[in-house]
């Protein structure tokens, strides 16, 4: 994620998932932090949504990008 378009696209994709309440995107760090209700959705659904849109998921201990 390197541009404003990508940031907006990721925000739209993730916020369209039922149960997501907040998305914080940091372009310089290339990170996405998502707040969601775990009774409704989970990290797997969020990751698959981004993968299907063509974004790469990089996992770091304690973080999912």
PDB file with one MODEL, atoms N, CA, C and O in Angstrom:
MODEL        1
ATOM      1  N   UNK A   1       0.847  -1.159   0.000  1.00  0.00           N
ATOM      2  CA  UNK A   1       0.000   0.000   0.000  1.00  0.00           C
ATOM      3  C   UNK A   1       0.899   1.230   0.000  1.00  0.00           C
ATOM      4  O   UNK A   1       1.570   1.526   0.989  1.00  0.00           O
ATOM      5  N   UNK A   2       0.901   1.928  -1.105  1.00  0.00           N
ATOM      6  CA  UNK A   2       1.841   3.032  -1.217  1.00  0.00           C
ATOM      7  C   UNK A   2       1.201   4.356  -1.643  1.00  0.00           C
ATOM      8  O   UNK A   2       1.901   5.360  -1.777  1.00  0.00           O
ATOM      9  N   UNK A   3      -0.101   4.372  -1.854  1.00  0.00           N
ATOM     10  CA  UNK A   3      -0.705   5.621  -2.309  1.00  0.00           C
ATOM     11  C   UNK A   3      -2.066   5.842  -1.654  1.00  0.00           C
ATOM     12  O   UNK A   3      -2.612   4.957  -0.996  1.00  0.00           O
ATOM     13  N   UNK A   4      -2.583   7.018  -1.850  1.00  0.00           N
ATOM     14  CA  UNK A   4      -3.881   7.394  -1.278  1.00  0.00           C
ATOM     15  C   UNK A   4      -5.008   6.517  -1.831  1.00  0.00           C
ATOM     16  O   UNK A   4      -5.934   6.152  -1.106  1.00  0.00           O
ATOM     17  N   UNK A   5      -4.919   6.184  -3.118  1.00  0.00           N
ATOM     18  CA  UNK A   5      -5.941   5.325  -3.720  1.00  0.00           C
ATOM     19  C   UNK A   5      -5.994   3.978  -2.988  1.00  0.00           C
ATOM     20  O   UNK A   5      -7.070   3.495  -2.638  1.00  0.00           O
ATOM     21  N   UNK A   6      -4.827   3.384  -2.764  1.00  0.00           N
ATOM     22  CA  UNK A   6      -4.777   2.093  -2.059  1.00  0.00           C
ATOM     23  C   UNK A   6      -5.350   2.227  -0.652  1.00  0.00           C
ATOM     24  O   UNK A   6      -6.096   1.365  -0.188  1.00  0.00           O
ATOM     25  N   UNK A   7      -4.995   3.306   0.011  1.00  0.00           N
ATOM     26  CA  UNK A   7      -5.500   3.531   1.367  1.00  0.00           C
ATOM     27  C   UNK A   7      -7.024   3.588   1.349  1.00  0.00           C
ATOM     28  O   UNK A   7      -7.681   2.951   2.172  1.00  0.00           O
ATOM     29  N   UNK A   8      -7.583   4.345   0.417  1.00  0.00           N
ATOM     30  CA  UNK A   8      -9.034   4.464   0.328  1.00  0.00           C
ATOM     31  C   UNK A   8      -9.687   3.133  -0.030  1.00  0.00           C
ATOM     32  O   UNK A   8     -10.735   2.786   0.515  1.00  0.00           O
ATOM     33  N   UNK A   9      -9.072   2.391  -0.942  1.00  0.00           N
ATOM     34  CA  UNK A   9      -9.617   1.103  -1.354  1.00  0.00           C
ATOM     35  C   UNK A   9      -9.616   0.109  -0.191  1.00  0.00           C
ATOM     36  O   UNK A   9     -10.610  -0.579   0.042  1.00  0.00           O
ATOM     37  N   UNK A  10      -8.510   0.037   0.529  1.00  0.00           N
ATOM     38  CA  UNK A  10      -8.422  -0.873   1.677  1.00  0.00           C
ATOM     39  C   UNK A  10      -9.449  -0.472   2.734  1.00  0.00           C
ATOM     40  O   UNK A  10     -10.119  -1.329   3.309  1.00  0.00           O
ATOM     41  N   UNK A  11      -9.569   0.805   2.985  1.00  0.00           N
ATOM     42  CA  UNK A  11     -10.548   1.281   3.979  1.00  0.00           C
ATOM     43  C   UNK A  11     -11.962   0.881   3.569  1.00  0.00           C
ATOM     44  O   UNK A  11     -12.737   0.414   4.403  1.00  0.00           O
ATOM     45  N   UNK A  12     -12.305   1.059   2.296  1.00  0.00           N
ATOM     46  CA  UNK A  12     -13.641   0.689   1.822  1.00  0.00           C
ATOM     47  C   UNK A  12     -13.878  -0.819   1.926  1.00  0.00           C
ATOM     48  O   UNK A  12     -14.940  -1.265   2.362  1.00  0.00           O
ATOM     49  N   UNK A  13     -12.876  -1.591   1.522  1.00  0.00           N
ATOM     50  CA  UNK A  13     -13.006  -3.051   1.576  1.00  0.00           C
ATOM     51  C   UNK A  13     -13.220  -3.538   3.006  1.00  0.00           C
ATOM     52  O   UNK A  13     -14.131  -4.320   3.279  1.00  0.00           O
ATOM     53  N   UNK A  14     -12.372  -3.067   3.907  1.00  0.00           N
ATOM     54  CA  UNK A  14     -12.422  -3.569   5.283  1.00  0.00           C
ATOM     55  C   UNK A  14     -13.663  -3.065   6.007  1.00  0.00           C
ATOM     56  O   UNK A  14     -14.283  -3.825   6.751  1.00  0.00           O
ATOM     57  N   UNK A  15     -14.038  -1.821   5.814  1.00  0.00           N
ATOM     58  CA  UNK A  15     -15.230  -1.308   6.502  1.00  0.00           C
ATOM     59  C   UNK A  15     -16.516  -1.914   5.960  1.00  0.00           C
ATOM     60  O   UNK A  15     -17.560  -1.824   6.606  1.00  0.00           O
ATOM     61  N   UNK A  16     -16.456  -2.533   4.780  1.00  0.00           N
ATOM     62  CA  UNK A  16     -17.649  -3.183   4.234  1.00  0.00           C
ATOM     63  C   UNK A  16     -17.917  -4.532   4.916  1.00  0.00           C
ATOM     64  O   UNK A  16     -18.983  -5.117   4.727  1.00  0.00           O
ATOM     65  N   UNK A  17     -16.968  -5.019   5.697  1.00  0.00           N
ATOM     66  CA  UNK A  17     -17.136  -6.303   6.395  1.00  0.00           C
ATOM     67  C   UNK A  17     -17.997  -6.081   7.631  1.00  0.00           C
ATOM     68  O   UNK A  17     -17.702  -5.230   8.470  1.00  0.00           O
ATOM     69  N   UNK A  18     -19.049  -6.853   7.723  1.00  0.00           N
ATOM     70  CA  UNK A  18     -19.943  -6.752   8.880  1.00  0.00           C
ATOM     71  C   UNK A  18     -19.161  -7.050  10.159  1.00  0.00           C
ATOM     72  O   UNK A  18     -18.484  -8.073  10.255  1.00  0.00           O
ATOM     73  N   UNK A  19     -19.258  -6.160  11.128  1.00  0.00           N
ATOM     74  CA  UNK A  19     -18.572  -6.334  12.405  1.00  0.00           C
ATOM     75  C   UNK A  19     -17.351  -5.452  12.571  1.00  0.00           C
ATOM     76  O   UNK A  19     -16.854  -5.292  13.685  1.00  0.00           O
ATOM     77  N   UNK A  20     -16.855  -4.872  11.474  1.00  0.00           N
ATOM     78  CA  UNK A  20     -15.697  -3.972  11.557  1.00  0.00           C
ATOM     79  C   UNK A  20     -16.192  -2.598  11.990  1.00  0.00           C
ATOM     80  O   UNK A  20     -17.121  -2.043  11.403  1.00  0.00           O
ATOM     81  N   UNK A  21     -15.556  -2.058  13.029  1.00  0.00           N
ATOM     82  CA  UNK A  21     -15.986  -0.753  13.538  1.00  0.00           C
ATOM     83  C   UNK A  21     -14.984   0.359  13.258  1.00  0.00           C
ATOM     84  O   UNK A  21     -15.349   1.534  13.235  1.00  0.00           O
ATOM     85  N   UNK A  22     -13.712  -0.011  13.045  1.00  0.00           N
ATOM     86  CA  UNK A  22     -12.714   1.032  12.790  1.00  0.00           C
ATOM     87  C   UNK A  22     -11.552   0.451  11.987  1.00  0.00           C
ATOM     88  O   UNK A  22     -11.140  -0.691  12.189  1.00  0.00           O
ATOM     89  N   UNK A  23     -11.036   1.275  11.067  1.00  0.00           N
ATOM     90  CA  UNK A  23      -9.860   0.906  10.281  1.00  0.00           C
ATOM     91  C   UNK A  23      -8.886   2.074  10.345  1.00  0.00           C
ATOM     92  O   UNK A  23      -9.251   3.208  10.035  1.00  0.00           O
ATOM     93  N   UNK A  24      -7.656   1.801  10.744  1.00  0.00           N
ATOM     94  CA  UNK A  24      -6.608   2.818  10.806  1.00  0.00           C
ATOM     95  C   UNK A  24      -5.489   2.370   9.873  1.00  0.00           C
ATOM     96  O   UNK A  24      -4.881   1.321  10.082  1.00  0.00           O
ATOM     97  N   UNK A  25      -5.222   3.166   8.849  1.00  0.00           N
ATOM     98  CA  UNK A  25      -4.229   2.809   7.838  1.00  0.00           C
ATOM     99  C   UNK A  25      -3.069   3.787   7.904  1.00  0.00           C
ATOM    100  O   UNK A  25      -3.265   5.003   7.917  1.00  0.00           O
ATOM    101  N   UNK A  26      -1.857   3.243   7.946  1.00  0.00           N
ATOM    102  CA  UNK A  26      -0.643   4.051   7.971  1.00  0.00           C
ATOM    103  C   UNK A  26       0.143   3.741   6.702  1.00  0.00           C
ATOM    104  O   UNK A  26       0.765   2.684   6.596  1.00  0.00           O
ATOM    105  N   UNK A  27       0.115   4.663   5.739  1.00  0.00           N
ATOM    106  CA  UNK A  27       0.781   4.435   4.455  1.00  0.00           C
ATOM    107  C   UNK A  27       2.294   4.304   4.602  1.00  0.00           C
ATOM    108  O   UNK A  27       2.858   3.357   4.055  1.00  0.00           O
ATOM    109  N   UNK A  28       2.987   5.205   5.314  1.00  0.00           N
ATOM    110  CA  UNK A  28       4.448   5.062   5.420  1.00  0.00           C
ATOM    111  C   UNK A  28       4.897   3.725   6.026  1.00  0.00           C
ATOM    112  O   UNK A  28       5.903   3.152   5.606  1.00  0.00           O
ATOM    113  N   UNK A  29       4.143   3.239   7.011  1.00  0.00           N
ATOM    114  CA  UNK A  29       4.495   1.970   7.647  1.00  0.00           C
ATOM    115  C   UNK A  29       3.881   0.769   6.938  1.00  0.00           C
ATOM    116  O   UNK A  29       4.222  -0.379   7.225  1.00  0.00           O
ATOM    117  N   UNK A  30       2.969   1.049   6.006  1.00  0.00           N
ATOM    118  CA  UNK A  30       2.263   0.000   5.259  1.00  0.00           C
ATOM    119  C   UNK A  30       1.526  -0.952   6.189  1.00  0.00           C
ATOM    120  O   UNK A  30       1.592  -2.170   6.029  1.00  0.00           O
ATOM    121  N   UNK A  31       0.822  -0.379   7.167  1.00  0.00           N
ATOM    122  CA  UNK A  31       0.086  -1.195   8.131  1.00  0.00           C
ATOM    123  C   UNK A  31      -1.393  -0.835   8.142  1.00  0.00           C
ATOM    124  O   UNK A  31      -1.794   0.278   7.801  1.00  0.00           O
ATOM    125  N   UNK A  32      -2.181  -1.812   8.544  1.00  0.00           N
ATOM    126  CA  UNK A  32      -3.621  -1.627   8.703  1.00  0.00           C
ATOM    127  C   UNK A  32      -3.995  -2.205  10.059  1.00  0.00           C
ATOM    128  O   UNK A  32      -3.744  -3.380  10.326  1.00  0.00           O
ATOM    129  N   UNK A  33      -4.587  -1.392  10.907  1.00  0.00           N
ATOM    130  CA  UNK A  33      -5.094  -1.847  12.204  1.00  0.00           C
ATOM    131  C   UNK A  33      -6.613  -1.809  12.139  1.00  0.00           C
ATOM    132  O   UNK A  33      -7.209  -0.800  11.762  1.00  0.00           O
ATOM    133  N   UNK A  34      -7.221  -2.912  12.509  1.00  0.00           N
ATOM    134  CA  UNK A  34      -8.667  -3.045  12.388  1.00  0.00           C
ATOM    135  C   UNK A  34      -9.262  -3.368  13.753  1.00  0.00           C
ATOM    136  O   UNK A  34      -8.772  -4.244  14.466  1.00  0.00           O
ATOM    137  N   UNK A  35     -10.314  -2.655  14.104  1.00  0.00           N
ATOM    138  CA  UNK A  35     -11.085  -2.956  15.301  1.00  0.00           C
ATOM    139  C   UNK A  35     -12.382  -3.613  14.832  1.00  0.00           C
ATOM    140  O   UNK A  35     -13.097  -3.068  13.991  1.00  0.00           O
ATOM    141  N   UNK A  36     -12.674  -4.791  15.386  1.00  0.00           N
ATOM    142  CA  UNK A  36     -13.868  -5.514  14.952  1.00  0.00           C
ATOM    143  C   UNK A  36     -14.464  -6.300  16.103  1.00  0.00           C
ATOM    144  O   UNK A  36     -13.808  -6.568  17.110  1.00  0.00           O
ATOM    145  N   UNK A  37     -15.714  -6.659  15.927  1.00  0.00           N
ATOM    146  CA  UNK A  37     -16.436  -7.456  16.919  1.00  0.00           C
ATOM    147  C   UNK A  37     -16.185  -8.927  16.585  1.00  0.00           C
ATOM    148  O   UNK A  37     -16.649  -9.418  15.556  1.00  0.00           O
ATOM    149  N   UNK A  38     -15.462  -9.619  17.439  1.00  0.00           N
ATOM    150  CA  UNK A  38     -15.086 -11.012  17.180  1.00  0.00           C
ATOM    151  C   UNK A  38     -16.281 -11.967  17.227  1.00  0.00           C
ATOM    152  O   UNK A  38     -16.156 -13.132  16.849  1.00  0.00           O
ATOM    153  N   UNK A  39     -17.423 -11.488  17.682  1.00  0.00           N
ATOM    154  CA  UNK A  39     -18.630 -12.316  17.633  1.00  0.00           C
ATOM    155  C   UNK A  39     -19.242 -12.324  16.239  1.00  0.00           C
ATOM    156  O   UNK A  39     -20.079 -13.168  15.920  1.00  0.00           O
ATOM    157  N   UNK A  40     -18.805 -11.355  15.400  1.00  0.00           N
ATOM    158  CA  UNK A  40     -19.393 -11.201  14.073  1.00  0.00           C
ATOM    159  C   UNK A  40     -18.414 -11.588  12.957  1.00  0.00           C
ATOM    160  O   UNK A  40     -18.815 -12.198  11.966  1.00  0.00           O
ATOM    161  N   UNK A  41     -17.151 -11.242  13.115  1.00  0.00           N
ATOM    162  CA  UNK A  41     -16.144 -11.536  12.100  1.00  0.00           C
ATOM    163  C   UNK A  41     -14.826 -11.883  12.771  1.00  0.00           C
ATOM    164  O   UNK A  41     -14.734 -11.888  13.999  1.00  0.00           O
ATOM    165  N   UNK A  42     -13.818 -12.170  11.981  1.00  0.00           N
ATOM    166  CA  UNK A  42     -12.506 -12.477  12.551  1.00  0.00           C
ATOM    167  C   UNK A  42     -11.397 -12.053  11.593  1.00  0.00           C
ATOM    168  O   UNK A  42     -11.661 -11.610  10.475  1.00  0.00           O
ATOM    169  N   UNK A  43     -10.165 -12.194  12.045  1.00  0.00           N
ATOM    170  CA  UNK A  43      -9.012 -11.752  11.252  1.00  0.00           C
ATOM    171  C   UNK A  43      -8.924 -12.496   9.930  1.00  0.00           C
ATOM    172  O   UNK A  43      -8.490 -11.924   8.930  1.00  0.00           O
ATOM    173  N   UNK A  44      -9.327 -13.758   9.906  1.00  0.00           N
ATOM    174  CA  UNK A  44      -9.277 -14.545   8.677  1.00  0.00           C
ATOM    175  C   UNK A  44     -10.158 -13.924   7.592  1.00  0.00           C
ATOM    176  O   UNK A  44      -9.733 -13.814   6.442  1.00  0.00           O
ATOM    177  N   UNK A  45     -11.355 -13.526   7.938  1.00  0.00           N
ATOM    178  CA  UNK A  45     -12.268 -12.903   6.975  1.00  0.00           C
ATOM    179  C   UNK A  45     -11.659 -11.614   6.437  1.00  0.00           C
ATOM    180  O   UNK A  45     -11.734 -11.345   5.238  1.00  0.00           O
ATOM    181  N   UNK A  46     -11.062 -10.825   7.307  1.00  0.00           N
ATOM    182  CA  UNK A  46     -10.439  -9.565   6.896  1.00  0.00           C
ATOM    183  C   UNK A  46      -9.263  -9.846   5.960  1.00  0.00           C
ATOM    184  O   UNK A  46      -9.125  -9.198   4.923  1.00  0.00           O
ATOM    185  N   UNK A  47      -8.429 -10.797   6.321  1.00  0.00           N
ATOM    186  CA  UNK A  47      -7.283 -11.157   5.479  1.00  0.00           C
ATOM    187  C   UNK A  47      -7.742 -11.653   4.112  1.00  0.00           C
ATOM    188  O   UNK A  47      -7.198 -11.231   3.092  1.00  0.00           O
ATOM    189  N   UNK A  48      -8.723 -12.532   4.074  1.00  0.00           N
ATOM    190  CA  UNK A  48      -9.198 -13.080   2.804  1.00  0.00           C
ATOM    191  C   UNK A  48      -9.802 -11.994   1.923  1.00  0.00           C
ATOM    192  O   UNK A  48      -9.653 -12.032   0.702  1.00  0.00           O
ATOM    193  N   UNK A  49     -10.474 -11.038   2.526  1.00  0.00           N
ATOM    194  CA  UNK A  49     -11.041  -9.927   1.764  1.00  0.00           C
ATOM    195  C   UNK A  49      -9.921  -9.151   1.074  1.00  0.00           C
ATOM    196  O   UNK A  49     -10.032  -8.814  -0.104  1.00  0.00           O
ATOM    197  N   UNK A  50      -8.848  -8.870   1.804  1.00  0.00           N
ATOM    198  CA  UNK A  50      -7.726  -8.132   1.228  1.00  0.00           C
ATOM    199  C   UNK A  50      -6.970  -8.961   0.196  1.00  0.00           C
ATOM    200  O   UNK A  50      -6.554  -8.431  -0.834  1.00  0.00           O
ATOM    201  N   UNK A  51      -6.790 -10.237   0.453  1.00  0.00           N
ATOM    202  CA  UNK A  51      -6.110 -11.115  -0.512  1.00  0.00           C
ATOM    203  C   UNK A  51      -6.893 -11.197  -1.820  1.00  0.00           C
ATOM    204  O   UNK A  51      -6.304 -11.123  -2.899  1.00  0.00           O
ATOM    205  N   UNK A  52      -8.201 -11.349  -1.735  1.00  0.00           N
ATOM    206  CA  UNK A  52      -9.040 -11.431  -2.934  1.00  0.00           C
ATOM    207  C   UNK A  52      -8.975 -10.156  -3.751  1.00  0.00           C
ATOM    208  O   UNK A  52      -9.167 -10.180  -4.967  1.00  0.00           O
ATOM    209  N   UNK A  53      -8.702  -9.036  -3.083  1.00  0.00           N
ATOM    210  CA  UNK A  53      -8.591  -7.748  -3.780  1.00  0.00           C
ATOM    211  C   UNK A  53      -7.191  -7.530  -4.351  1.00  0.00           C
ATOM    212  O   UNK A  53      -6.936  -6.524  -5.013  1.00  0.00           O
ATOM    213  N   UNK A  54      -6.282  -8.480  -4.092  1.00  0.00           N
ATOM    214  CA  UNK A  54      -4.942  -8.385  -4.659  1.00  0.00           C
ATOM    215  C   UNK A  54      -3.877  -7.839  -3.736  1.00  0.00           C
ATOM    216  O   UNK A  54      -2.748  -7.601  -4.165  1.00  0.00           O
ATOM    217  N   UNK A  55      -4.218  -7.635  -2.472  1.00  0.00           N
ATOM    218  CA  UNK A  55      -3.234  -7.134  -1.519  1.00  0.00           C
ATOM    219  C   UNK A  55      -2.507  -8.292  -0.853  1.00  0.00           C
ATOM    220  O   UNK A  55      -3.069  -9.374  -0.681  1.00  0.00           O
ATOM    221  N   UNK A  56      -1.270  -8.060  -0.485  1.00  0.00           N
ATOM    222  CA  UNK A  56      -0.435  -9.075   0.144  1.00  0.00           C
ATOM    223  C   UNK A  56      -0.544  -8.956   1.665  1.00  0.00           C
ATOM    224  O   UNK A  56      -0.563  -7.854   2.213  1.00  0.00           O
ATOM    225  N   UNK A  57      -0.613 -10.089   2.328  1.00  0.00           N
ATOM    226  CA  UNK A  57      -0.654 -10.129   3.791  1.00  0.00           C
ATOM    227  C   UNK A  57       0.721 -10.563   4.280  1.00  0.00           C
ATOM    228  O   UNK A  57       1.224 -11.617   3.891  1.00  0.00           O
ATOM    229  N   UNK A  58       1.320  -9.748   5.128  1.00  0.00           N
ATOM    230  CA  UNK A  58       2.612 -10.075   5.725  1.00  0.00           C
ATOM    231  C   UNK A  58       2.407 -10.167   7.218  1.00  0.00           C
ATOM    232  O   UNK A  58       1.949  -9.214   7.849  1.00  0.00           O
ATOM    233  N   UNK A  59       2.741 -11.302   7.781  1.00  0.00           N
ATOM    234  CA  UNK A  59       2.549 -11.473   9.217  1.00  0.00           C
ATOM    235  C   UNK A  59       3.856 -11.265   9.959  1.00  0.00           C
ATOM    236  O   UNK A  59       4.913 -11.749   9.553  1.00  0.00           O
ATOM    237  N   UNK A  60       3.755 -10.538  11.050  1.00  0.00           N
ATOM    238  CA  UNK A  60       4.867 -10.262  11.941  1.00  0.00           C
ATOM    239  C   UNK A  60       4.372 -10.668  13.326  1.00  0.00           C
ATOM    240  O   UNK A  60       3.207 -10.426  13.641  1.00  0.00           O
ATOM    241  N   UNK A  61       5.211 -11.274  14.162  1.00  0.00           N
ATOM    242  CA  UNK A  61       4.717 -11.688  15.481  1.00  0.00           C
ATOM    243  C   UNK A  61       3.959 -10.563  16.186  1.00  0.00           C
ATOM    244  O   UNK A  61       4.493  -9.477  16.415  1.00  0.00           O
ATOM    245  N   UNK A  62       2.731 -10.847  16.515  1.00  0.00           N
ATOM    246  CA  UNK A  62       1.907  -9.860  17.206  1.00  0.00           C
ATOM    247  C   UNK A  62       1.192  -8.896  16.289  1.00  0.00           C
ATOM    248  O   UNK A  62       0.364  -8.107  16.746  1.00  0.00           O
ATOM    249  N   UNK A  63       1.493  -8.943  14.998  1.00  0.00           N
ATOM    250  CA  UNK A  63       0.863  -8.029  14.050  1.00  0.00           C
ATOM    251  C   UNK A  63       0.479  -8.793  12.792  1.00  0.00           C
ATOM    252  O   UNK A  63       1.134  -9.760  12.404  1.00  0.00           O
ATOM    253  N   UNK A  64      -0.578  -8.344  12.179  1.00  0.00           N
ATOM    254  CA  UNK A  64      -0.965  -8.860  10.867  1.00  0.00           C
ATOM    255  C   UNK A  64      -1.087  -7.662   9.951  1.00  0.00           C
ATOM    256  O   UNK A  64      -1.831  -6.725  10.245  1.00  0.00           O
ATOM    257  N   UNK A  65      -0.371  -7.683   8.856  1.00  0.00           N
ATOM    258  CA  UNK A  65      -0.383  -6.558   7.914  1.00  0.00           C
ATOM    259  C   UNK A  65      -1.235  -6.907   6.722  1.00  0.00           C
ATOM    260  O   UNK A  65      -1.380  -6.097   5.807  1.00  0.00           O
TER     261      UNK A  65
ENDMDL
END
